[in-house]
Amino acid sequence: MAAREKAFFVLEAISLCHSAIYTALLVCAFAAGNPQPATFVLGLAHGLIWIGMSVACLTAARLRVVPFRVAVAVAVLGGLGPFFGSLEFLREDRRRRRSREAALQSSRSLAAR
């Protein structure tokens, strides 16, 4: 696995964890009656991870590890809901898999000739 693929996988995993933390924050804040310090800790974790992911994704976009669309979803929309970034990571992962499969099919058909 190339370094860029590893970096993409790590960013995708962190994005999915961030979405899980944000979900826990929403449940804690609205469904569980805003218990402290749990709501504070989850809110702080969400904010810090969002800042870190924003910087990491913008850098990754500049290095062409992730498409600019993914970086924008994380940096701009991620503060309101990290689900946007996670969905973009999953869409990009699916697109990359299809591209690899198509390339593999193409190379197999060329080898068969």
N, C-alpha and C positions, 0 to 999 in steps of 0.2 A: 504494500500500500504506500503510495507516494505521500510526501509530507503535506501537500495541499489537501489530499483526501482525508488524512488524519486530522488536520486542522478543521476541515469542514465537519467531520464527525464529532469532534469535541465541541465545537460551537453549537451544533444541532442538539447534542445531549444536554448541554447547559441551558439552551433555550427551552427544551422540554421540561427540565427541572424547574426553571423559572416559572413556567406556566403552572406547574403543580404547586409551587409556593404561592403564587398569586391566587390560585383557586382556594387554597387553604386560608389565605388572608380574607377573601370574600366571604367564605363560609364562617370564619371566626368573627368577622366584623358585623355581618348582617344576620346570619342564622343563629349564631351562638351568643348573641347579646353583647358583643364587643368586650370579651374578657381581657384583662390586662395581667401580665405583660405580654401574653401571647400575640395579641393584635399588634402591639408595638414591634415585637421581634420580627413577625412576618412582614410588616410594613417596611421595616428597616432593611430586611433581607431583599425584598422586592426592589426597593429603591437603589440599593447598592449594586445588585446584580444587573439591573437595567442600565445603570451608568457604565458598569464594566462591559456589558454586552454591546452597548452602543459604541464605545471606543473600539472594542475588539472587532466588531462587524464592519465599522467604517474602515479600519485598517485592513481587514481581510478583503474588503471590496477593492481597496486600492492595490492590494497585492494579487488580485484576481482569484482569490480563494472562494469567494461567494459573489454572486451577481449583485449589482448595485440595488436591484429591487429588494433583495433579502435584507441588505443593510438598512435601507430606508424603512422597511417594515419593522425592523427591530428598533432602530434609533428614534423614529418619529412616532410610530404607533405603539411601541412597546411600553411606554409610560402609562398609557391608558389601558392596555391589555396586551400582555406578552403573547397571547394566543395568535395574534397576527404574525409575529415573527416565527413562532413555531410552525404555523401552517405554511408559511413561505419556505421554511427549511424542509418540511416534508414534501412539498411540491417540487422543490429543486432536487431533492434526493431521488424522487420518482423519475424526474426528467433525466437525471444522470444515469440511472439504471437502464432506462429505455435506450438511451444513447449508447451505452456500453453493449447492451444486447444486440442492437442494430449493427454496431461495428463488428461484433463477434460473428453474427450471421453473415455479414459481408465477407469477412476474412475466410469463413468456412466455405462459402460459395465460390470464392476465388481459388481456394485450395483444391476444391473438387473438380475444377476445370482442367 
